[in-house]
Amino acid sequence: MLLTSTAGNNAPESAFVIMAKDGSGQFKTINEGISAASGSGRLVIYVKQGVYYEYLNIQKPNVMLRDDGKGNTIITGSRSFQGGTHTFNLATVDTYG
């Protein structure tokens, strides 16, 4: 199934969860949206523009993140080996499946 955009809005029509730091979405953090999602079908998480300081461990199948593009939506963190985090845990977004 292809995702299509609605006129004047970049959110895909099949988006289940919409994140926005400014409060205009269903949740303000990506982790809240992932936690609230249920079901076994495909979950499209549309992340509106902004800088999200989060660490994501996505342990659900069929999760897709969609955003407003490079430079507009940024997911970042500050873990480091010097800070005590092992190299295999340094990713900001990690999936298990």
C-alpha positions as CSV (number, residue, x, y, z in Angstrom):
1,M,0.0,0.0,0.0
2,L,1.4,3.4,-0.9
3,L,1.2,6.3,1.4
4,T,-0.4,9.4,-0.1
5,S,-0.4,13.0,1.2
6,T,-3.6,15.0,1.7
7,A,-3.7,18.5,0.0
8,G,-1.9,21.1,2.1
9,N,-0.8,18.6,4.7
10,N,2.2,16.2,4.7
11,A,0.6,13.7,7.0
12,P,-0.1,10.4,5.2
13,E,-3.8,9.5,5.1
14,S,-3.1,6.2,6.8
15,A,-1.2,7.8,9.7
16,F,-2.3,6.3,13.0
17,V,-0.4,8.6,15.3
18,I,0.7,12.2,14.8
19,M,3.5,13.7,17.0
20,A,4.0,17.4,17.4
21,K,6.2,19.2,20.0
22,D,3.8,22.2,19.7
23,G,0.8,20.2,20.9
24,S,-1.0,20.2,17.6
25,G,-0.7,16.4,17.3
26,Q,-2.0,13.5,19.4
27,F,1.2,13.3,21.4
28,K,4.2,15.6,22.2
29,T,6.8,12.8,22.2
30,I,7.4,9.9,19.8
31,N,7.7,7.5,22.7
32,E,4.2,8.4,24.0
33,G,2.8,7.6,20.5
34,I,4.6,4.3,20.2
35,S,3.5,3.2,23.7
36,A,-0.1,4.1,23.1
37,A,-0.4,2.3,19.8
38,S,-2.0,-1.1,19.7
39,G,-2.9,-3.6,17.1
40,S,-0.9,-5.8,14.8
41,G,-1.2,-3.9,11.6
42,R,1.2,-1.3,10.1
43,L,1.7,1.7,12.3
44,V,2.7,4.9,10.6
45,I,3.9,7.6,13.0
46,Y,4.0,11.0,11.4
47,V,6.5,13.2,13.3
48,K,6.0,16.9,12.6
49,Q,8.9,19.3,12.3
50,G,10.9,20.0,15.5
51,V,13.9,18.7,17.4
52,Y,13.0,15.7,19.6
53,Y,15.4,14.8,22.3
54,E,14.4,11.2,22.8
55,Y,15.8,7.6,22.6
56,L,13.5,5.3,20.8
57,N,13.5,1.5,21.3
58,I,10.9,0.3,18.9
59,Q,9.9,-3.2,19.9
60,K,6.7,-3.5,17.9
61,P,6.5,-5.0,14.4
62,N,5.5,-2.9,11.3
63,V,6.3,0.5,12.7
64,M,7.2,3.3,10.2
65,L,8.4,6.8,11.1
66,R,7.5,9.6,8.6
67,D,8.6,13.2,9.0
68,D,8.7,16.6,7.5
69,G,12.1,16.0,5.8
70,K,15.8,16.4,6.4
71,G,16.6,19.4,8.6
72,N,13.0,19.8,9.6
73,T,12.4,16.8,11.9
74,I,15.4,15.8,14.0
75,I,15.6,13.0,16.6
76,T,18.7,13.4,18.7
77,G,20.3,12.4,21.9
78,S,23.6,12.7,23.8
79,R,24.7,9.2,24.8
80,S,28.4,8.5,24.5
81,F,30.9,5.8,25.3
82,Q,32.7,8.2,27.6
83,G,29.4,8.7,29.4
84,G,29.2,5.0,30.2
85,T,27.1,3.8,27.3
86,H,28.4,0.8,25.4
87,T,28.9,1.2,21.7
88,F,26.0,-1.1,20.7
89,N,23.6,1.1,22.7
90,L,24.6,4.5,21.2
91,A,21.9,4.7,18.5
92,T,19.2,7.2,19.0
93,V,16.7,5.0,17.2
94,D,16.9,1.3,17.6
95,T,14.6,-1.5,16.6
96,Y,14.2,-5.1,17.8
97,G,12.5,-7.7,15.8
